[in-house]
Amino acid sequence: MKNDISLIGIIIFCLISRVEAQLPANTDANFPYKNMPAVMPGTNALTWDGDLSVKMLDGAHKFIDAKIDESIVNRLKFWNRNFSSMEAYELSVEPNRRRFMKCIGVEDKNEPLINYDTGLEDKNPTVSMQRIAINNDPELIAETSKYRVYQVRWPVLNRINGEGLFLQPKTKPLANIIAIPDADQTPEQLAGLSPGIAVKSQFVSQRMDSRY
């Protein structure tokens, strides 16, 4: 049974969604790539010398500069300015201002709040967490005299879950802490459950051992 648990103790997590590609039955997983030509039709082999990143950045700058120059003329068709009065002008440019506010993420307090979390129906959904068992592992994957370690997950977006470890103290918790591993670390390493990082870097298990 996967029970909801409250956010106490220390949670070590990484936001990784499980994504699996689905292939039709009797489909060669390597098709059509195993027989592809070295150079695609209608293209030429890349033979540039030097730092390709510099060439790419220079090309991006030229493209942007050209678009800025073109915008001086092209952008006029997106405006309908009325210069008959100050009030008329403000009213005529209001749609452009609203569009700009939307592009830069400025929230209009006069409009209803938009819920971008399409995976949950509630406007302000509560955070829930489940103990899980992955690859036939038990929910309780480790235990010391001071705390227990569980595998957990929580909803993020539609069909996307965050997963990590939950360190639950056996006594009354002193604080709620979220510990995020570095990009090249795993939650298990940070908790001292698997090798790969120095003992002094396993601050999660050290903090739990010292505080409880």
C-alpha positions in Angstrom: 0.0 0.0 0.0 1.3 3.4 -1.0 0.5 5.8 1.8 0.6 9.6 1.8 3.2 10.9 4.2 3.9 14.4 5.5 7.0 16.4 4.7 9.2 15.9 7.8 12.8 15.1 8.3 15.0 15.4 5.3 14.0 14.8 1.7 16.7 14.2 -1.0 15.2 14.5 -4.4 15.9 14.8 -8.1 13.2 15.9 -10.6 13.4 13.1 -13.1 10.4 11.9 -14.9 10.3 8.3 -16.0 9.9 8.3 -19.8 9.9 5.2 -21.9 9.7 5.1 -25.7 7.0 2.8 -27.0 7.7 1.0 -30.3 5.1 -1.0 -32.3 5.3 -4.8 -32.1 7.8 -6.5 -34.4 9.6 -3.2 -35.0 13.4 -3.1 -35.4 14.6 -0.6 -32.8 17.5 0.4 -35.0 15.4 1.2 -38.0 15.9 3.4 -40.0 19.3 4.5 -38.7 21.4 1.4 -39.4 21.4 2.0 -43.2 21.6 5.8 -43.3 24.2 7.4 -45.6 27.1 9.3 -44.1 25.8 12.5 -45.7 22.0 13.2 -45.9 20.6 13.9 -49.4 20.6 17.6 -50.2 23.3 18.4 -47.7 27.1 18.6 -47.6 29.6 17.3 -45.1 30.7 19.8 -42.4 34.3 20.7 -43.3 34.8 23.9 -41.2 38.1 24.4 -39.4 38.6 26.2 -36.1 36.3 26.7 -33.2 32.8 25.8 -34.4 31.2 27.4 -31.4 32.6 30.8 -32.4 31.3 30.4 -35.9 27.9 29.5 -34.6 27.8 32.5 -32.2 28.9 34.9 -35.0 26.2 33.5 -37.2 23.6 33.9 -34.5 24.6 37.6 -34.0 24.3 38.3 -37.8 20.9 36.7 -37.8 19.7 38.7 -34.8 21.1 42.0 -36.2 19.3 41.3 -39.5 16.0 40.7 -37.8 16.4 43.9 -35.8 17.0 45.9 -38.9 13.9 44.3 -40.6 11.8 45.0 -37.6 12.0 48.7 -38.1 9.7 48.4 -41.1 7.9 45.1 -40.3 6.8 46.0 -36.8 4.6 48.9 -38.0 1.9 46.4 -39.1 1.5 45.2 -35.6 0.6 48.6 -34.2 -2.5 50.7 -34.7 -1.6 54.0 -33.0 -4.2 56.7 -32.7 -2.5 60.1 -32.3 -5.8 62.1 -32.1 -5.5 62.5 -28.3 -3.6 61.1 -25.3 -6.5 59.0 -24.3 -7.0 57.6 -27.8 -3.3 56.8 -28.0 -3.3 55.0 -24.7 -6.3 52.9 -25.7 -4.8 52.1 -29.1 -1.5 50.7 -27.7 -3.1 48.8 -24.8 -3.3 45.5 -26.7 0.4 45.7 -27.5 1.2 46.4 -23.9 -0.8 43.5 -22.7 0.8 41.2 -25.1 4.3 42.4 -24.0 3.3 41.8 -20.3 2.3 38.3 -21.2 5.6 37.6 -23.0 7.7 38.7 -20.1 5.5 37.0 -17.5 4.0 40.1 -15.8 0.8 39.0 -14.0 -2.3 41.1 -14.4 -3.9 41.2 -10.9 -7.3 42.1 -12.4 -7.5 38.8 -14.3 -8.2 35.3 -12.8 -5.2 33.3 -11.8 -4.2 30.8 -14.5 -3.4 27.3 -13.2 -0.5 26.0 -15.3 -0.4 22.7 -13.4 -2.5 20.8 -15.9 -2.0 17.5 -14.2 -4.0 18.5 -11.1 -7.6 19.7 -11.2 -7.4 21.9 -8.0 -6.6 25.5 -8.5 -4.2 25.4 -5.5 -3.5 21.7 -5.1 -1.9 20.5 -1.9 1.5 18.8 -2.1 1.2 15.0 -1.6 3.9 12.4 -1.3 3.8 8.7 -1.7 6.1 6.0 -0.5 7.0 3.8 -3.5 8.8 0.6 -4.3 10.9 0.6 -7.5 12.4 -2.5 -9.2 11.0 -4.7 -6.5 12.8 -2.8 -3.8 11.0 -2.3 -0.5 9.6 1.1 0.5 12.0 1.1 3.5 15.5 0.9 1.9 17.6 1.7 4.9 17.4 2.2 8.6 19.6 3.4 11.4 19.1 3.8 15.1 18.0 7.4 14.5 16.1 7.5 11.2 14.5 5.5 8.4 15.0 6.0 4.6 12.1 5.6 2.2 11.7 5.9 -1.6 9.1 8.5 -2.4 7.5 10.5 -5.2 5.3 13.5 -5.6 3.2 15.0 -8.5 4.8 17.9 -10.5 2.9 18.2 -13.8 0.6 16.0 -15.8 2.0 12.5 -15.7 5.4 13.9 -14.4 6.5 13.0 -10.9 9.5 14.0 -8.8 11.3 11.1 -7.1 13.8 10.9 -4.3 14.5 9.7 -0.8 12.8 10.6 2.4 14.8 10.4 5.7 12.3 10.2 8.5 13.7 10.6 12.1 12.4 8.3 14.8 12.1 11.2 17.2 10.3 14.5 16.8 11.8 16.4 13.8 13.7 19.6 14.4 13.3 21.0 10.9 12.2 20.3 7.4 15.1 20.2 4.9 15.2 19.6 1.2 18.6 18.6 0.0 19.4 18.7 -3.8 22.3 16.6 -5.1 24.8 18.0 -7.6 24.3 17.2 -11.2 26.7 14.3 -11.0 25.4 12.9 -7.7 22.5 10.6 -6.8 20.3 10.9 -3.7 21.7 7.6 -2.5 25.2 9.0 -2.6 24.2 12.1 -0.7 22.6 9.9 2.0 25.7 7.6 2.2 23.8 4.6 0.8 26.0 4.1 -2.2 29.7 4.9 -3.0 30.8 7.6 -5.4 31.4 10.8 -3.3 33.7 11.5 -0.4 32.3 10.9 3.1 32.7 14.6 4.0 30.3 15.4 1.1 27.6 13.1 2.4 26.2 16.0 4.5 22.6 14.6 4.7 23.5 11.5 6.7 26.0 13.4 8.7 23.4 16.0 9.6 20.8 13.4 10.6 23.4 11.5 12.7 24.5 14.7 14.5 21.1 16.2 15.1 19.0 13.2 16.2 
